Amino acid sequence: MAQDFERIFKSSISNNSGSPTTITTANSDDAIIGIRCVNKSSSAVTVTVQITDSGSTTYNVISAAPVPVGGSLELIDGGSKIVMQTGDVLKAFADTASAVDVLTSIVDSIST
């Protein structure tokens, strides 16, 4: 069975830790194969990326990571993956409003 590669782009993510921007919600067993956080502001920023499971427990993928001016932060590389199961939610927020774009690549509905 062929794999279903998807991309999800979110522009200007939230700066509110209480209401982070939802990147994607898994609708099956999905694998995150890339997350890039891009600083598009004129100041350094920090970014937090989290996964909340279907039981409402939140896990940090990265927490308050610095992203320099004009730079980006690649969270998954070198063949690494993070598996999300149905109902898991990938979310992100920055310390500065409208400063960060998040580019995510996933394999939807992992086949065996």
C-alpha positions in Angstrom: 0.0 0.0 0.0 1.3 3.5 -0.9 2.0 6.0 1.9 -0.1 9.2 2.1 2.3 12.1 2.6 0.7 15.3 3.8 1.9 18.8 4.6 0.4 21.2 7.1 1.5 24.8 7.1 0.4 27.2 9.9 1.2 30.9 9.7 1.7 33.3 12.6 1.0 30.8 15.4 -0.4 31.9 18.8 1.7 33.4 21.5 -0.7 32.1 24.2 0.3 28.9 26.1 -3.3 28.5 27.3 -4.6 28.5 23.7 -1.9 27.2 21.4 -2.4 26.9 17.6 -3.6 23.4 16.6 -1.3 22.1 13.8 -3.1 18.8 13.2 -5.3 16.2 14.9 -4.4 12.5 14.0 -7.3 10.7 12.4 -5.5 7.4 12.3 -2.0 6.2 13.2 0.1 9.0 11.7 3.8 9.7 11.7 5.3 13.2 12.0 8.4 13.2 9.8 9.2 16.9 9.9 8.5 20.0 11.9 10.2 23.3 11.0 9.5 26.5 13.0 10.5 29.6 11.1 11.1 33.0 12.8 9.7 35.7 10.5 10.0 38.6 13.0 12.8 41.1 13.6 13.6 39.7 17.1 14.7 36.3 18.5 11.7 34.2 19.7 11.1 31.0 21.5 8.7 28.2 20.4 7.0 25.3 22.2 5.6 22.3 20.3 3.4 19.8 22.2 1.2 16.7 21.6 -1.9 16.2 23.7 -3.1 12.6 23.7 -6.7 11.5 23.7 -6.6 11.3 27.5 -5.8 15.1 27.6 -2.2 14.6 28.8 0.2 17.1 27.1 3.8 16.2 26.2 6.4 18.6 25.0 8.1 17.9 21.8 10.3 20.9 22.6 9.8 23.7 25.1 10.7 27.4 24.9 13.4 26.7 22.2 15.2 29.7 20.8 14.8 30.6 17.2 17.1 33.4 16.0 16.1 36.3 13.7 15.8 35.0 10.2 16.3 31.5 11.3 14.4 28.2 11.7 14.4 25.2 14.0 14.1 21.7 12.6 12.6 19.5 15.3 12.7 16.1 13.5 15.6 15.1 11.2 17.9 12.3 10.3 15.1 9.8 9.7 13.4 10.4 13.2 9.7 10.2 13.5 7.0 10.8 16.1 3.9 8.5 15.9 0.5 10.0 16.7 -2.5 7.9 17.3 -6.1 8.7 16.6 -7.2 11.8 18.6 -3.7 13.0 19.4 -3.3 16.8 18.7 -0.1 18.5 17.6 0.0 22.2 18.9 2.5 25.0 19.0 2.9 28.5 20.4 5.6 31.1 20.5 6.5 33.9 23.0 5.7 36.6 20.4 2.4 36.9 18.5 2.5 36.4 14.7 6.3 35.7 14.7 6.5 32.0 13.8 5.3 29.9 11.0 5.2 26.1 11.4 5.7 23.7 8.5 4.9 20.1 9.2 5.2 16.9 7.1 3.3 13.8 8.1 2.6 10.3 6.8 -1.2 9.9 7.2 -2.6 6.5 7.9 0.6 4.5 8.3 0.3 1.2 6.4 1.9 -2.0 7.4 
